[in-house]
Amino acid sequence: MFSKPLRDYRKELGFRLTLWFCVFFILGTLCLFALAYFLLATSLREQDRNSVDERLGQLAAQYQATDLTGLRSQLAREARLRSTKPFFIRIAGPQNTTVFMEIPDQWAEFDLDHLEHAPLADPAPLIRLPAKDDEAMLEIVSRRLPGGSLLQVGKSTEERDSFLERFVWAVAGVAVPVFLLGLLGGSLMAVRALRPIRELIQTVRAIDAGAMDARVPLLRTGDELDELGTLFNAMLNKIAALVRGMREALDNVAHDLRTPVARIRGTAEAALRSEPKLEVCREALADCVEESDQLLRMLNTIMDISEAETGAMRLDLVVVNLSPLIDEAVELYQYLAEEKAITVSATMPQSVRVMADRNRLRQVLSNLLDNAIKYTNPGGNVTVSVALQDQAVAICVTDTGIGMNPDDLSRIWDRLYRSDRSRSQRGLGLGLSLVKAIVEAHHGRVEASSALAAGSTFRVFLPTAPVDDR
């Protein structure tokens, strides 16, 4: 029946869920049956007591109306006609000696002699006499009559006990179906509840086997497991995007590294083939150092971008006033702009504060200004402006340069991406990627807008620094 040992099934969550559901279902059902048994027994007991009290009242009234002789005649007529249910009836004198007693023949034998020796209180409590050879009880209620006589009426519990016994056997008869129902319900519940988990496991196994495009199927139920599947798919999509970006970056790095390495090799080979002159060797070594520096800058920039994107970049966050920092950056690039007859200006409030790493923010401004001046024709303008927008500081760098088409604009933040129109300019293609990574590490965002021959605008949004109320 089982395809593997029981100890292996016990390790499965579905088996444990089924077992726990079955246990709780059976325990709950048994509690309901126990409650039903208790309520039924209580109801039958009260019904018997009410019938005994009613019969006791009738006989007491009859006795007062017709005395003992009339009462015995009435009981004889009822016995012949069987017009009432059988009751135990006893009339005793003032000294508790039996004067009259009637007990149905079909009842079990009870120790009735005990009644003549039992102390009676007024009102007398309920007397319970056990049967001699049976578990039945005779429940008797007593009442004093005028003249000191004692009237006792009782009823056997045989009928009640028999009914409750049949009820217990009926419960026992449905125990097996209840157990099977609980087992079936637990199995269905476990299969239903663990279906998203099994699909998640299948997806992970498929990915482990090489199917990187595998995703968890969603039932759109909106529950916690469906949310888990949604988050897992989102994580897989992000991982896939990171892997795709890493592959593209590696391809670009391999492509861009080929040129400086080839230059270094070519320079070295040319120096080796030339005459051993000091000036020639010095010039070759200088070219090699310059290309090596270019390689180091590329690798360091890629490392900085990776650290920022993964959250590993260390930021020395302090309150920074943007005004002097922007003035410093503009002044630094003023000399480069003058060589191309480009005007660089800054428009900003006197004091705008952000929480940022000063050196990293200086890198952002330097890359944006260098990029704007590099792609602006002589005689153009570059403007830096700062404004407050919805609890954020917006830094805008606008130029009147060559601009970009929509295809280039959508890829300018990619690592090592350089459009065909920008390859004439010296650069690594990493400046804007570094800007985006640093700004997002500061919990900010970047935007760009551009049009061909109409210039470009880069916007950096950073959270404002908290206000110090002291």
C-alpha positions as a LaTeX table, in Angstrom:
\begin{tabular}{lrrr}
\hline
Residue & $x$ (\AA) & $y$ (\AA) & $z$ (\AA) \\
\hline
Met1 & 0.00 & 0.00 & 0.00 \\
Phe2 & 2.80 & 2.42 & 0.89 \\
Ser3 & 5.57 & 3.04 & $-1.66$ \\
Lys4 & 8.10 & 3.92 & 1.05 \\
Pro5 & 8.61 & 3.28 & 4.76 \\
Leu6 & 6.32 & 4.99 & 7.28 \\
Arg7 & 9.22 & 6.88 & 8.83 \\
Asp8 & 9.75 & 8.60 & 5.46 \\
Tyr9 & 6.10 & 9.64 & 5.32 \\
Arg10 & 6.38 & 11.09 & 8.83 \\
Lys11 & 8.97 & 13.54 & 7.51 \\
Glu12 & 6.54 & 14.95 & 4.93 \\
Leu13 & 4.56 & 18.04 & 5.82 \\
Gly14 & 1.50 & 16.75 & 3.98 \\
Phe15 & 1.43 & 13.58 & 6.09 \\
Arg16 & 1.72 & 15.59 & 9.32 \\
Leu17 & $-1.02$ & 18.00 & 8.25 \\
Thr18 & $-3.29$ & 15.09 & 7.38 \\
Leu19 & $-2.58$ & 13.41 & 10.70 \\
Trp20 & $-3.17$ & 16.56 & 12.75 \\
Phe21 & $-6.38$ & 17.38 & 10.88 \\
Cys22 & $-7.63$ & 13.82 & 11.38 \\
Val23 & $-6.79$ & 13.91 & 15.10 \\
Phe24 & $-8.48$ & 17.26 & 15.68 \\
Phe25 & $-11.47$ & 16.27 & 13.57 \\
Ile26 & $-11.98$ & 13.02 & 15.50 \\
Leu27 & $-11.43$ & 14.73 & 18.87 \\
Gly28 & $-13.90$ & 17.44 & 17.92 \\
Thr29 & $-16.45$ & 14.87 & 16.81 \\
Leu30 & $-15.99$ & 12.88 & 20.02 \\
Cys31 & $-16.46$ & 16.05 & 22.06 \\
Leu32 & $-19.70$ & 16.75 & 20.19 \\
Phe33 & $-20.90$ & 13.18 & 20.80 \\
Ala34 & $-19.97$ & 13.45 & 24.48 \\
Leu35 & $-21.86$ & 16.73 & 24.76 \\
Ala36 & $-24.85$ & 15.18 & 22.98 \\
Tyr37 & $-24.73$ & 12.18 & 25.36 \\
Phe38 & $-24.59$ & 14.47 & 28.38 \\
Leu39 & $-27.48$ & 16.63 & 27.17 \\
Leu40 & $-29.54$ & 13.58 & 26.23 \\
Ala41 & $-28.94$ & 11.86 & 29.58 \\
Thr42 & $-29.76$ & 15.07 & 31.44 \\
Ser43 & $-32.95$ & 15.54 & 29.43 \\
Leu44 & $-34.10$ & 11.97 & 30.00 \\
Arg45 & $-33.31$ & 12.22 & 33.72 \\
Glu46 & $-35.32$ & 15.43 & 34.03 \\
Gln47 & $-38.16$ & 13.88 & 32.05 \\
Asp48 & $-38.28$ & 10.88 & 34.37 \\
Arg49 & $-38.16$ & 13.10 & 37.45 \\
Asn50 & $-40.96$ & 15.31 & 36.13 \\
Ser51 & $-43.12$ & 12.26 & 35.37 \\
Val52 & $-42.48$ & 10.87 & 38.88 \\
Asp53 & $-43.30$ & 14.24 & 40.48 \\
Glu54 & $-46.47$ & 14.49 & 38.40 \\
Arg55 & $-47.55$ & 10.97 & 39.34 \\
Leu56 & $-46.75$ & 11.67 & 42.99 \\
Gly57 & $-48.94$ & 14.75 & 42.91 \\
Gln58 & $-51.84$ & 12.85 & 41.33 \\
Leu59 & $-51.69$ & 10.06 & 43.90 \\
Ala60 & $-51.40$ & 12.49 & 46.81 \\
Ala61 & $-54.53$ & 14.29 & 45.61 \\
Gln62 & $-56.34$ & 10.99 & 45.16 \\
Tyr63 & $-55.37$ & 9.89 & 48.65 \\
Gln64 & $-56.66$ & 13.09 & 50.22 \\
Ala65 & $-59.95$ & 12.71 & 48.33 \\
Thr66 & $-60.68$ & 9.02 & 48.84 \\
Asp67 & $-58.24$ & 7.85 & 51.54 \\
Leu68 & $-56.18$ & 4.67 & 51.17 \\
Thr69 & $-59.08$ & 2.40 & 50.15 \\
Gly70 & $-60.07$ & 4.63 & 47.26 \\
Leu71 & $-56.42$ & 5.03 & 46.22 \\
Arg72 & $-55.90$ & 1.26 & 46.09 \\
Ser73 & $-59.08$ & 0.83 & 44.01 \\
Gln74 & $-57.91$ & 3.50 & 41.58 \\
Leu75 & $-54.51$ & 1.82 & 41.19 \\
Ala76 & $-56.17$ & $-1.54$ & 40.56 \\
Arg77 & $-58.32$ & $-0.07$ & 37.77 \\
Glu78 & $-55.28$ & 1.60 & 36.20 \\
Ala79 & $-53.33$ & $-1.66$ & 36.30 \\
Arg80 & $-56.12$ & $-3.47$ & 34.46 \\
Leu81 & $-56.54$ & $-0.74$ & 31.88 \\
Arg82 & $-52.81$ & 0.09 & 31.75 \\
Ser83 & $-53.77$ & 3.71 & 31.24 \\
Thr84 & $-50.55$ & 5.03 & 32.74 \\
Lys85 & $-46.89$ & 4.23 & 32.53 \\
Pro86 & $-45.58$ & 1.82 & 35.16 \\
Phe87 & $-44.37$ & 3.38 & 38.37 \\
Phe88 & $-43.24$ & 2.02 & 41.69 \\
Ile89 & $-45.79$ & 3.06 & 44.35 \\
Arg90 & $-45.47$ & 2.56 & 48.10 \\
Ile91 & $-47.61$ & 3.81 & 50.98 \\
Ala92 & $-46.18$ & 3.55 & 54.48 \\
Gly93 & $-47.59$ & 4.31 & 57.89 \\
Pro94 & $-46.24$ & 6.91 & 60.26 \\
Gln95 & $-43.58$ & 4.40 & 61.47 \\
Asn96 & $-42.45$ & 3.75 & 57.89 \\
Thr97 & $-44.05$ & 0.30 & 57.76 \\
Thr98 & $-45.31$ & $-0.69$ & 54.36 \\
Val99 & $-49.10$ & $-0.50$ & 53.98 \\
Phe100 & $-49.33$ & $-0.75$ & 50.20 \\
Met101 & $-46.72$ & $-1.35$ & 47.49 \\
Glu102 & $-46.92$ & $-1.87$ & 43.75 \\
Ile103 & $-43.99$ & $-2.57$ & 41.39 \\
Pro104 & $-44.16$ & $-3.65$ & 37.72 \\
Asp105 & $-43.22$ & $-7.28$ & 37.12 \\
Gln106 & $-40.91$ & $-6.54$ & 34.17 \\
Trp107 & $-38.52$ & $-4.49$ & 36.26 \\
Ala108 & $-35.40$ & $-5.85$ & 37.82 \\
Glu109 & $-35.46$ & $-6.90$ & 41.43 \\
Phe110 & $-34.60$ & $-4.14$ & 43.90 \\
Asp111 & $-33.79$ & $-4.29$ & 47.61 \\
Leu112 & $-37.09$ & $-2.79$ & 48.75 \\
Asp113 & $-36.56$ & $-3.77$ & 52.41 \\
His114 & $-34.08$ & $-0.93$ & 52.58 \\
Leu115 & $-36.95$ & 1.55 & 52.34 \\
Glu116 & $-38.35$ & 0.59 & 55.76 \\
His117 & $-35.00$ & 1.34 & 57.40 \\
Ala118 & $-34.07$ & 4.45 & 55.44 \\
Pro119 & $-34.17$ & 7.71 & 57.47 \\
Leu120 & $-36.48$ & 10.24 & 55.85 \\
Ala121 & $-36.22$ & 13.96 & 56.01 \\
Asp122 & $-39.02$ & 16.37 & 55.30 \\
Pro123 & $-39.05$ & 17.00 & 52.41 \\
Ala124 & $-37.42$ & 13.64 & 51.68 \\
Pro125 & $-34.49$ & 13.55 & 49.25 \\
Leu126 & $-34.35$ & 11.41 & 46.16 \\
Ile127 & $-33.72$ & 7.76 & 47.06 \\
Arg128 & $-31.74$ & 5.58 & 44.63 \\
Leu129 & $-31.97$ & 1.80 & 45.09 \\
Pro130 & $-29.64$ & $-0.39$ & 43.01 \\
Ala131 & $-30.95$ & $-3.57$ & 41.37 \\
Lys132 & $-29.72$ & $-6.88$ & 42.77 \\
Asp133 & $-28.48$ & $-8.36$ & 39.50 \\
Asp134 & $-28.47$ & $-5.37$ & 37.20 \\
Glu135 & $-26.96$ & $-1.91$ & 36.79 \\
Ala136 & $-30.38$ & $-0.26$ & 36.78 \\
Met137 & $-31.44$ & 2.05 & 39.62 \\
Leu138 & $-34.83$ & 2.72 & 41.19 \\
Glu139 & $-35.24$ & 6.46 & 41.74 \\
Ile140 & $-37.88$ & 7.21 & 44.39 \\
Val141 & $-39.46$ & 10.50 & 45.49 \\
Ser142 & $-41.33$ & 10.69 & 48.84 \\
Arg143 & $-44.09$ & 12.92 & 50.24 \\
Arg144 & $-45.76$ & 13.04 & 53.68 \\
Leu145 & $-49.53$ & 12.65 & 53.61 \\
Pro146 & $-52.10$ & 13.98 & 56.11 \\
Gly147 & $-52.04$ & 11.81 & 59.23 \\
Gly148 & $-48.29$ & 11.12 & 58.98 \\
Ser149 & $-48.45$ & 8.47 & 56.26 \\
Leu150 & $-45.74$ & 8.35 & 53.60 \\
Leu151 & $-46.33$ & 8.20 & 49.85 \\
Gln152 & $-43.43$ & 7.12 & 47.62 \\
Val153 & $-43.38$ & 7.01 & 43.83 \\
Gly154 & $-40.40$ & 5.81 & 41.81 \\
Lys155 & $-39.29$ & 4.80 & 38.38 \\
Ser156 & $-36.64$ & 2.42 & 37.12 \\
Thr157 & $-33.76$ & 3.68 & 34.98 \\
Glu158 & $-33.79$ & 0.52 & 32.82 \\
Glu159 & $-35.54$ & 2.17 & 29.89 \\
Arg160 & $-33.37$ & 5.26 & 30.10 \\
Asp161 & $-30.16$ & 3.26 & 30.40 \\
Ser162 & $-31.19$ & 1.05 & 27.49 \\
Phe163 & $-31.82$ & 4.08 & 25.30 \\
Leu164 & $-28.47$ & 5.65 & 26.23 \\
Glu165 & $-26.72$ & 2.34 & 25.59 \\
Arg166 & $-28.23$ & 2.19 & 22.10 \\
Phe167 & $-27.04$ & 5.76 & 21.56 \\
Val168 & $-23.48$ & 4.79 & 22.58 \\
Trp169 & $-23.49$ & 1.83 & 20.22 \\
Ala170 & $-24.77$ & 4.06 & 17.44 \\
Val171 & $-21.91$ & 6.46 & 18.10 \\
Ala172 & $-19.46$ & 3.57 & 18.07 \\
Gly173 & $-20.95$ & 2.44 & 14.77 \\
Val174 & $-20.23$ & 5.80 & 13.11 \\
Ala175 & $-16.74$ & 6.10 & 14.63 \\
Val176 & $-15.07$ & 4.28 & 11.72 \\
Pro177 & $-16.82$ & 6.38 & 9.03 \\
Val178 & $-15.94$ & 9.51 & 11.00 \\
Phe179 & $-12.30$ & 8.43 & 11.13 \\
Leu180 & $-12.26$ & 7.74 & 7.38 \\
Leu181 & $-13.98$ & 11.06 & 6.74 \\
Gly182 & $-11.39$ & 12.86 & 8.87 \\
Leu183 & $-8.57$ & 11.09 & 7.04 \\
Leu184 & $-10.07$ & 11.96 & 3.66 \\
Gly185 & $-10.69$ & 15.57 & 4.69 \\
Gly186 & $-7.16$ & 15.90 & 6.06 \\
Ser187 & $-5.69$ & 14.50 & 2.85 \\
Leu188 & $-7.71$ & 16.87 & 0.68 \\
Met189 & $-6.80$ & 19.81 & 2.89 \\
Ala190 & $-3.09$ & 18.91 & 2.84 \\
Val191 & $-3.10$ & 18.49 & $-0.94$ \\
Arg192 & $-4.94$ & 21.78 & $-1.38$ \\
Ala193 & $-2.82$ & 23.71 & 1.10 \\
Leu194 & 0.53 & 22.36 & $-0.09$ \\
Arg195 & $-0.15$ & 22.66 & $-3.80$ \\
Pro196 & 1.58 & 26.08 & $-4.07$ \\
Ile197 & 4.53 & 24.72 & $-2.07$ \\
Arg198 & 4.87 & 21.73 & $-4.42$ \\
Glu199 & 4.71 & 24.04 & $-7.44$ \\
Leu200 & 7.38 & 26.20 & $-5.84$ \\
Ile201 & 9.57 & 23.10 & $-5.32$ \\
Gln202 & 9.02 & 22.03 & $-8.94$ \\
Thr203 & 9.98 & 25.50 & $-10.13$ \\
Val204 & 13.20 & 25.47 & $-8.08$ \\
Arg205 & 14.06 & 22.02 & $-9.43$ \\
Ala206 & 13.39 & 23.18 & $-12.98$ \\
Ile207 & 15.67 & 26.19 & $-12.48$ \\
Asp208 & 18.32 & 23.92 & $-10.94$ \\
Ala209 & 18.07 & 21.75 & $-14.06$ \\
Gly210 & 18.74 & 24.77 & $-16.27$ \\
Ala211 & 15.27 & 26.14 & $-17.09$ \\
Met212 & 16.00 & 29.70 & $-16.01$ \\
Asp213 & 12.70 & 30.96 & $-17.44$ \\
Ala214 & 10.61 & 28.71 & $-15.14$ \\
Arg215 & 8.15 & 30.54 & $-12.89$ \\
Val216 & 5.71 & 29.55 & $-10.16$ \\
Pro217 & 2.12 & 29.29 & $-11.50$ \\
Leu218 & $-0.20$ & 31.57 & $-9.54$ \\
Leu219 & $-3.81$ & 30.78 & $-8.57$ \\
Arg220 & $-4.66$ & 34.47 & $-7.92$ \\
Thr221 & $-6.35$ & 33.58 & $-4.63$ \\
Gly222 & $-4.78$ & 36.50 & $-2.78$ \\
Asp223 & $-3.73$ & 34.38 & 0.20 \\
Glu224 & $-0.29$ & 34.16 & 1.84 \\
Leu225 & 0.93 & 31.31 & $-0.38$ \\
Asp226 & $-0.14$ & 33.17 & $-3.49$ \\
Glu227 & 1.74 & 36.21 & $-2.22$ \\
Leu228 & 4.78 & 33.99 & $-1.63$ \\
Gly229 & 4.61 & 32.79 & $-5.23$ \\
Thr230 & 4.31 & 36.37 & $-6.48$ \\
Leu231 & 7.33 & 37.48 & $-4.44$ \\
Phe232 & 9.32 & 34.44 & $-5.58$ \\
Asn233 & 8.55 & 35.19 & $-9.23$ \\
Ala234 & 9.51 & 38.83 & $-8.70$ \\
Met235 & 12.79 & 37.68 & $-7.15$ \\
Leu236 & 13.44 & 35.34 & $-10.09$ \\
Asn237 & 12.73 & 38.17 & $-12.54$ \\
Lys238 & 15.16 & 40.42 & $-10.68$ \\
Ile239 & 17.81 & 37.71 & $-10.62$ \\
Ala240 & 17.29 & 37.10 & $-14.33$ \\
Ala241 & 17.66 & 40.82 & $-15.01$ \\
Leu242 & 20.85 & 40.95 & $-12.91$ \\
Val243 & 22.28 & 37.91 & $-14.68$ \\
Arg244 & 21.38 & 39.39 & $-18.05$ \\
Gly245 & 22.97 & 42.68 & $-17.06$ \\
Met246 & 26.06 & 40.87 & $-15.80$ \\
Arg247 & 26.40 & 39.01 & $-19.08$ \\
Glu248 & 26.01 & 42.19 & $-21.06$ \\
Ala249 & 28.49 & 43.94 & $-18.80$ \\
Leu250 & 31.00 & 41.12 & $-19.19$ \\
Asp251 & 30.55 & 41.21 & $-22.96$ \\
Asn252 & 31.04 & 44.96 & $-22.97$ \\
Val253 & 34.04 & 44.76 & $-20.64$ \\
Ala254 & 35.62 & 42.06 & $-22.81$ \\
His255 & 34.99 & 44.18 & $-25.88$ \\
Asp256 & 36.24 & 47.44 & $-24.34$ \\
Leu257 & 39.25 & 45.82 & $-22.68$ \\
Arg258 & 40.40 & 44.37 & $-25.97$ \\
Thr259 & 41.33 & 47.79 & $-27.36$ \\
Pro260 & 43.57 & 49.09 & $-24.51$ \\
Val261 & 45.22 & 45.69 & $-24.08$ \\
Ala262 & 45.92 & 45.56 & $-27.82$ \\
Arg263 & 47.35 & 49.08 & $-27.61$ \\
Ile264 & 49.64 & 48.13 & $-24.73$ \\
Arg265 & 50.79 & 45.03 & $-26.60$ \\
Gly266 & 51.27 & 46.93 & $-29.84$ \\
Thr267 & 53.24 & 49.67 & $-28.14$ \\
Ala268 & 55.47 & 47.15 & $-26.39$ \\
Glu269 & 56.07 & 45.18 & $-29.61$ \\
Ala270 & 56.86 & 48.36 & $-31.54$ \\
Ala271 & 59.36 & 49.39 & $-28.86$ \\
Leu272 & 61.00 & 45.95 & $-28.95$ \\
Arg273 & 61.34 & 46.04 & $-32.76$ \\
Ser274 & 62.72 & 49.58 & $-32.83$ \\
Glu275 & 66.27 & 50.61 & $-32.23$ \\
Pro276 & 67.24 & 50.62 & $-28.56$ \\
Lys277 & 66.88 & 54.33 & $-28.01$ \\
Leu278 & 66.03 & 55.78 & $-24.60$ \\
Glu279 & 63.46 & 58.24 & $-25.94$ \\
Val280 & 61.60 & 55.54 & $-27.86$ \\
Cys281 & 61.46 & 53.25 & $-24.81$ \\
Arg282 & 60.37 & 56.11 & $-22.56$ \\
Glu283 & 57.57 & 57.05 & $-24.94$ \\
Ala284 & 56.42 & 53.43 & $-25.19$ \\
Leu285 & 56.41 & 53.05 & $-21.41$ \\
Ala286 & 54.42 & 56.28 & $-21.04$ \\
Asp287 & 51.80 & 55.00 & $-23.48$ \\
Cys288 & 51.60 & 51.70 & $-21.56$ \\
Val289 & 51.15 & 53.55 & $-18.25$ \\
Glu290 & 48.39 & 55.70 & $-19.76$ \\
Glu291 & 46.50 & 52.69 & $-21.11$ \\
Ser292 & 46.98 & 50.86 & $-17.78$ \\
Asp293 & 45.52 & 53.84 & $-15.92$ \\
Gln294 & 42.56 & 53.73 & $-18.30$ \\
Leu295 & 42.04 & 50.05 & $-17.50$ \\
Leu296 & 42.30 & 50.66 & $-13.74$ \\
Arg297 & 39.77 & 53.51 & $-13.94$ \\
Met298 & 37.38 & 51.24 & $-15.81$ \\
Leu299 & 37.73 & 48.39 & $-13.34$ \\
Asn300 & 37.46 & 50.67 & $-10.29$ \\
Thr301 & 34.37 & 52.34 & $-11.70$ \\
Ile302 & 32.75 & 48.97 & $-12.41$ \\
Met303 & 33.52 & 47.90 & $-8.83$ \\
Asp304 & 31.98 & 51.11 & $-7.46$ \\
Ile305 & 28.84 & 50.56 & $-9.52$ \\
Ser306 & 28.55 & 46.95 & $-8.35$ \\
Glu307 & 29.00 & 47.96 & $-4.70$ \\
Ala308 & 26.34 & 50.65 & $-5.01$ \\
Glu309 & 23.85 & 48.38 & $-6.75$ \\
Thr310 & 24.28 & 45.58 & $-4.21$ \\
Gly311 & 24.13 & 47.91 & $-1.19$ \\
Ala312 & 27.77 & 47.23 & $-0.22$ \\
Met313 & 28.99 & 50.77 & $-0.89$ \\
Arg314 & 30.03 & 52.52 & 2.30 \\
Leu315 & 28.45 & 55.96 & 2.55 \\
Asp316 & 29.56 & 58.59 & 5.04 \\
Leu317 & 26.19 & 60.29 & 5.33 \\
Val318 & 26.28 & 63.85 & 6.64 \\
Val319 & 24.19 & 66.97 & 6.14 \\
Val320 & 25.56 & 68.57 & 2.97 \\
Asn321 & 24.84 & 72.10 & 1.76 \\
Leu322 & 24.55 & 71.83 & $-2.02$ \\
Ser323 & 25.39 & 75.46 & $-2.80$ \\
Pro324 & 29.15 & 75.41 & $-2.07$ \\
Leu325 & 29.47 & 71.87 & $-3.45$ \\
Ile326 & 27.93 & 72.85 & $-6.80$ \\
Asp327 & 29.97 & 76.06 & $-6.93$ \\
Glu328 & 33.10 & 74.00 & $-6.38$ \\
Ala329 & 32.21 & 71.57 & $-9.19$ \\
Val330 & 31.31 & 74.39 & $-11.60$ \\
Glu331 & 34.57 & 76.15 & $-10.84$ \\
Leu332 & 36.52 & 72.92 & $-11.42$ \\
Tyr333 & 35.01 & 72.40 & $-14.90$ \\
Gln334 & 35.09 & 76.09 & $-15.82$ \\
Tyr335 & 38.55 & 75.71 & $-17.34$ \\
Leu336 & 37.51 & 72.76 & $-19.52$ \\
Ala337 & 34.41 & 74.67 & $-20.63$ \\
Glu338 & 36.44 & 77.77 & $-21.56$ \\
Glu339 & 38.60 & 75.69 & $-23.93$ \\
Lys340 & 35.41 & 74.93 & $-25.92$ \\
Ala341 & 33.91 & 78.42 & $-25.43$ \\
Ile342 & 31.06 & 76.89 & $-23.38$ \\
Thr343 & 29.32 & 78.90 & $-20.68$ \\
Val344 & 28.70 & 77.08 & $-17.39$ \\
Ser345 & 26.36 & 78.70 & $-14.86$ \\
Ala346 & 24.56 & 77.67 & $-11.67$ \\
Thr347 & 21.20 & 78.83 & $-10.30$ \\
Met348 & 20.24 & 77.73 & $-6.79$ \\
Pro349 & 19.10 & 78.92 & $-3.36$ \\
Gln350 & 21.68 & 79.98 & $-0.81$ \\
Ser351 & 21.12 & 76.94 & 1.42 \\
Val352 & 19.73 & 73.61 & 0.29 \\
Arg353 & 20.66 & 70.66 & 2.50 \\
Val354 & 20.60 & 66.95 & 1.79 \\
Met355 & 21.76 & 63.90 & 3.72 \\
Ala356 & 24.52 & 62.46 & 1.53 \\
Asp357 & 28.11 & 61.32 & 1.22 \\
Arg358 & 29.99 & 64.44 & 0.20 \\
Asn359 & 32.62 & 62.68 & $-1.92$ \\
Arg360 & 30.10 & 60.46 & $-3.71$ \\
Leu361 & 27.85 & 63.44 & $-4.40$ \\
Arg362 & 30.87 & 65.25 & $-5.82$ \\
Gln363 & 31.36 & 62.27 & $-8.18$ \\
Val364 & 27.75 & 62.62 & $-9.35$ \\
Leu365 & 28.11 & 66.33 & $-10.11$ \\
Ser366 & 31.49 & 65.84 & $-11.81$ \\
Asn367 & 30.21 & 63.09 & $-14.10$ \\
Leu368 & 27.11 & 65.06 & $-15.08$ \\
Leu369 & 29.11 & 68.25 & $-15.79$ \\
Asp370 & 31.81 & 66.34 & $-17.68$ \\
Asn371 & 29.17 & 64.58 & $-19.76$ \\
Ala372 & 27.33 & 67.86 & $-20.53$ \\
Ile373 & 30.50 & 69.74 & $-21.56$ \\
Lys374 & 31.80 & 66.78 & $-23.60$ \\
Tyr375 & 28.69 & 66.60 & $-25.82$ \\
Thr376 & 28.00 & 70.35 & $-26.11$ \\
Asn377 & 29.26 & 72.13 & $-29.21$ \\
Pro378 & 31.48 & 75.20 & $-28.88$ \\
Gly379 & 29.52 & 78.28 & $-27.98$ \\
Gly380 & 26.86 & 76.30 & $-26.11$ \\
Asn381 & 25.60 & 76.57 & $-22.56$ \\
Val382 & 25.50 & 74.27 & $-19.55$ \\
Thr383 & 23.26 & 75.20 & $-16.62$ \\
Val384 & 23.02 & 73.69 & $-13.15$ \\
Ser385 & 19.88 & 74.45 & $-11.14$ \\
Val386 & 18.51 & 73.31 & $-7.78$ \\
Ala387 & 14.89 & 73.32 & $-6.62$ \\
Leu388 & 12.73 & 71.77 & $-3.90$ \\
Gln389 & 10.03 & 69.33 & $-5.08$ \\
Asp390 & 7.80 & 67.28 & $-2.74$ \\
Gln391 & 10.21 & 66.69 & 0.15 \\
Ala392 & 13.06 & 66.12 & $-2.31$ \\
Val393 & 15.86 & 68.21 & $-3.81$ \\
Ala394 & 16.02 & 68.25 & $-7.62$ \\
Ile395 & 19.42 & 68.94 & $-9.19$ \\
Cys396 & 19.11 & 69.64 & $-12.92$ \\
Val397 & 22.04 & 69.74 & $-15.36$ \\
Thr398 & 20.91 & 71.11 & $-18.72$ \\
Asp399 & 23.04 & 71.51 & $-21.86$ \\
Thr400 & 22.51 & 72.68 & $-25.44$ \\
Gly401 & 24.49 & 69.80 & $-26.88$ \\
Ile402 & 23.94 & 67.23 & $-29.61$ \\
Gly403 & 21.13 & 65.47 & $-27.76$ \\
Met404 & 20.04 & 61.86 & $-28.09$ \\
Asn405 & 17.45 & 59.85 & $-29.95$ \\
Pro406 & 14.85 & 57.78 & $-27.97$ \\
Asp407 & 16.77 & 54.52 & $-28.47$ \\
Asp408 & 19.95 & 55.94 & $-26.99$ \\
Leu409 & 18.02 & 57.70 & $-24.20$ \\
Ser410 & 16.58 & 54.39 & $-22.99$ \\
Arg411 & 20.05 & 52.83 & $-22.68$ \\
Ile412 & 22.25 & 55.60 & $-21.35$ \\
Trp413 & 22.17 & 54.16 & $-17.82$ \\
Asp414 & 23.54 & 50.78 & $-18.96$ \\
Arg415 & 27.13 & 49.95 & $-18.17$ \\
Leu416 & 29.69 & 50.61 & $-20.92$ \\
Tyr417 & 26.98 & 51.75 & $-23.32$ \\
Arg418 & 28.11 & 54.36 & $-25.80$ \\
Ser419 & 26.04 & 55.49 & $-28.74$ \\
Asp420 & 27.52 & 55.67 & $-32.21$ \\
Arg421 & 27.54 & 59.48 & $-32.06$ \\
Ser422 & 29.50 & 59.50 & $-28.80$ \\
Arg423 & 32.27 & 57.08 & $-29.72$ \\
Ser424 & 34.32 & 59.91 & $-31.18$ \\
Gln425 & 34.68 & 61.25 & $-27.62$ \\
Arg426 & 37.10 & 59.64 & $-25.23$ \\
Gly427 & 35.38 & 57.87 & $-22.35$ \\
Leu428 & 34.50 & 54.59 & $-20.67$ \\
Gly429 & 30.72 & 54.59 & $-20.98$ \\
Leu430 & 30.42 & 54.18 & $-17.19$ \\
Gly431 & 29.84 & 57.73 & $-15.96$ \\
Leu432 & 26.04 & 57.76 & $-16.10$ \\
Ser433 & 25.85 & 54.18 & $-14.74$ \\
Leu434 & 27.92 & 55.34 & $-11.76$ \\
Val435 & 25.66 & 58.39 & $-11.30$ \\
Lys436 & 22.54 & 56.22 & $-11.23$ \\
Ala437 & 24.08 & 53.68 & $-8.83$ \\
Ile438 & 25.28 & 56.34 & $-6.36$ \\
Val439 & 21.97 & 58.26 & $-6.39$ \\
Glu440 & 19.93 & 55.10 & $-5.82$ \\
Ala441 & 22.29 & 54.13 & $-2.99$ \\
His442 & 21.21 & 57.45 & $-1.41$ \\
His443 & 17.55 & 56.38 & $-1.88$ \\
Gly444 & 17.14 & 58.89 & $-4.70$ \\
Arg445 & 16.37 & 58.61 & $-8.40$ \\
Val446 & 17.59 & 59.98 & $-11.73$ \\
Glu447 & 15.78 & 61.05 & $-14.88$ \\
Ala448 & 16.88 & 62.20 & $-18.32$ \\
Ser449 & 15.20 & 63.90 & $-21.22$ \\
Ser450 & 16.72 & 64.76 & $-24.58$ \\
Ala451 & 16.09 & 65.42 & $-28.23$ \\
Leu452 & 18.45 & 65.36 & $-31.19$ \\
Ala453 & 20.24 & 68.68 & $-31.70$ \\
Ala454 & 18.19 & 70.17 & $-28.84$ \\
Gly455 & 20.34 & 69.29 & $-25.83$ \\
Ser456 & 19.76 & 67.11 & $-22.80$ \\
Thr457 & 18.58 & 67.52 & $-19.21$ \\
Phe458 & 19.59 & 65.23 & $-16.36$ \\
Arg459 & 17.68 & 65.41 & $-13.09$ \\
Val460 & 18.85 & 64.00 & $-9.77$ \\
Phe461 & 16.31 & 63.73 & $-6.94$ \\
Leu462 & 17.65 & 63.33 & $-3.38$ \\
Pro463 & 15.76 & 63.28 & $-0.07$ \\
Thr464 & 16.06 & 66.48 & 1.95 \\
Ala465 & 17.97 & 66.44 & 5.20 \\
Pro466 & 15.88 & 66.25 & 8.40 \\
Val467 & 15.28 & 69.62 & 10.05 \\
Asp468 & 17.19 & 70.16 & 13.29 \\
Asp469 & 14.78 & 71.91 & 15.69 \\
Arg470 & 17.44 & 72.65 & 18.26 \\
\hline
\end{tabular}
